[in-house]
Amino acid sequence: MKYIVKKIQEADFGCEERPEGYTPQVIIRLRDEAGHEIEMEVADADLYAKDINEGDWVYFDKDNQIYKEVHLINEFLFDKKFKK
């Protein structure tokens, strides 16, 4: 199933300190193709590394890792322009 990223916000710890060795997390609000919304907590670094932003379509693999949906037309155009 794929989802559109509706909102990305920093996880709130209130006045509590983050535990030692904690990986910074964000809360993402997602909407599936049927219009149902869910929230998930994911590593902030994963979003940066995979260039996932609000408005992007994403999916999760069997290990619950998030990935950005890639459109083959974009890859084709990139290859044609830069890899002659």
C-alpha positions as CSV (number, residue, x, y, z in Angstrom):
1,M,0.0,0.0,0.0
2,K,1.2,3.5,-0.7
3,Y,0.7,6.7,1.3
4,I,1.0,10.4,0.7
5,V,3.0,12.2,3.4
6,K,0.6,14.9,4.7
7,K,2.7,16.2,7.6
8,I,6.1,15.7,9.2
9,Q,6.6,16.9,12.8
10,E,9.3,16.5,15.4
11,A,8.5,13.9,18.1
12,D,7.6,15.8,21.3
13,F,9.2,14.8,24.6
14,G,7.8,17.6,26.7
15,C,10.3,18.3,29.4
16,E,11.8,14.8,29.4
17,E,15.3,14.3,28.1
18,R,16.0,12.0,25.3
19,P,17.6,8.7,26.4
20,E,21.3,8.2,25.7
21,G,21.9,6.7,22.2
22,Y,18.4,7.8,21.1
23,T,17.9,8.1,17.3
24,P,15.9,11.3,16.6
25,Q,12.4,10.5,15.4
26,V,9.7,12.4,13.6
27,I,6.0,11.7,13.5
28,I,4.6,11.5,10.0
29,R,0.9,11.7,9.1
30,L,0.1,9.5,6.1
31,R,-3.0,9.2,4.0
32,D,-3.6,6.0,1.9
33,E,-5.2,5.8,-1.4
34,A,-8.6,5.2,0.2
35,G,-8.4,8.4,2.3
36,H,-7.6,6.7,5.7
37,E,-5.0,8.6,7.8
38,I,-2.5,7.1,10.1
39,E,0.5,8.4,12.1
40,M,3.8,6.7,12.3
41,E,7.1,7.4,14.1
42,V,10.2,7.1,11.9
43,A,13.9,8.0,12.1
44,D,14.4,11.6,11.0
45,A,17.7,10.5,9.3
46,D,15.7,8.0,7.1
47,L,13.6,10.8,5.7
48,Y,16.6,13.0,4.9
49,A,18.6,10.1,3.4
50,K,15.7,9.1,1.2
51,D,14.7,12.7,0.4
52,I,11.1,12.2,1.7
53,N,9.1,15.4,2.1
54,E,5.5,16.4,2.7
55,G,3.5,15.7,-0.5
56,D,5.7,12.7,-1.5
57,W,4.2,9.2,-2.0
58,V,5.8,6.5,0.1
59,Y,5.5,2.8,1.0
60,F,6.9,0.4,3.6
61,D,8.7,-2.8,3.0
62,K,8.1,-6.1,5.0
63,D,10.6,-4.8,7.6
64,N,8.6,-1.6,8.0
65,Q,11.3,0.6,6.4
66,I,10.0,3.6,4.6
67,Y,10.8,4.3,0.9
68,K,9.9,7.1,-1.5
69,E,7.9,6.1,-4.6
70,V,10.0,6.5,-7.7
71,H,8.4,7.1,-11.0
72,L,10.2,5.3,-13.9
73,I,9.6,8.2,-16.3
74,N,11.8,10.4,-14.1
75,E,14.6,7.9,-14.1
76,F,14.3,7.5,-17.9
77,L,14.5,11.3,-18.4
78,F,17.5,11.6,-16.0
79,D,19.3,8.7,-17.8
80,K,18.6,10.2,-21.2
81,K,19.8,13.7,-20.2
82,F,22.9,12.9,-18.1
83,K,24.1,9.5,-19.2
84,K,24.5,9.8,-22.9
